[in-house]
């Protein structure tokens, strides 16, 4: 699909901001659980060592948390600056979870964050522990509402189009919140944060082992982080399975792109890499039935009928019905005061075709196919690295339990060098989710090219490069501060 320069640069700017923001979010979610677990051990055992261990990781949590907020705020402003048509069209729906996130989650995080950092000697041990856990819960609640909003873009529910206001308006708030895509995406994203935090803690702890310092601290941190990471990664796999079923049902083109599946059918094969396939596995993953039908890219474009008789129209039919809906909408707007009867007829035509309204902006069926190579390989990077990191955490936990990890320098180096890999896996997952649903900013409802603001390409280009400089500076500053804190080390006795 040939994109206009404005759409391309607006997408690039949003991808840049979201990509940088997701560097900080998963580490926040993961460290929150790990440091809270360590403080829980401290409260139970009354061992000062565990308090200092928790405080060290809490310091790194605080550094990462502060920078993450800055990038997240910029993201929300971009909806108004670069995507004003989108904000106008669905602001009543999309704005609700973002408002709740801002008012409730940030308030909760800020309140307990302050108690957690400054209340060690001012509140009881149990009260402080509660504040630590509630800080982590607040971070997860922030993720809930962000992911509810994002999931609605993947599978829009709970709304109706109002031709008088030219907006989609919410009619069922709980349909939005309980969107099955939102539930699976929440668990998948949050537990992937557990994996990120665990690999980070394991890697940094192995650095201490390589330097032969803070040994007791490093081994204790590895034990807690590995357990949290293994549990989190197993949950990622389970929620990923659920997410795959939802993608097959609500976004078949994304699934076809992720598998490079041109021609679909029953007993569809799963592609490990080009030329190597597992027969029937894609049908099992997508439908939990080896005989399940999975459409390919050509099936979706040309139209298809499932074995149970359900008929799906071709892309050309959808485009034609979309243009019919747009024309009927224009007639309704022009005639609603001068000729109410004709306006009512036009509105009826609009309502019959409104589900395809967004397709009216699509010029050719080829536009409906996302960047297949990018989605295909991003999915394999995500799954491949996730599997490797799970294996790594199992080996690390076994080596620590057997008391051998102190002598396994190769494992210490692999753990340290795996820190960037967990971030790469997370970024790859978002590429699958967001690039895979192109050309839609809202699946089947609003194409990306119709959602952008009427701003100059030069303005978007300028802010893009400005953000590159600012975010890179933020990241460099955070890394420098983190490295300084890590080199100073924890203030634990008998380390």
Buried (B, 14 or more C-beta within 10 A) or exposed (E): BEBEEBBBBBBBBBBBBBBBBBBBBBBBBBBBBBBBBBBBBBBEEEEEBBBBBBBBBBBBBBBBBBBBBBBBEBBBEBBEBBBBBBBBBBBBBBBBBBEBBBEBBBEBBEBBBEBBBEBEEEBEEEEBBBBBBBBBBBBBBBBBBBBBBBBBBBBBBBBEBEBEEEBBBBEEEEEBBEBBBBBBBBBBBBBBBBBBBBBBBBBBBBBBBBEEEBBBBBBBBBBBBBBBBBBBBEBBBBBBEBBBBBBBBBBBBBBBBBBBBEEBBBBBBBBEEEEEBEEBBBBBBBBEEBEBBBBBBBBBBBBBEBEEEEEBBBBBEBBBBBBBBBBBBEBBBEBBEEEEEBBEBBBEBBBEBBBBBBBBBBEEBEBBBBBBEBBBBBBBBBBBBBEBBBEBBBBBBEBBEEEEBBEBEEBBBBBBEBBEBBBBBBBBBBBBBBBBBBBBBBBBBBBBBBBBBEBEBEBBBEBBEEBBEBBEEBBEEBEEBBEEBBEEBBEBEEB
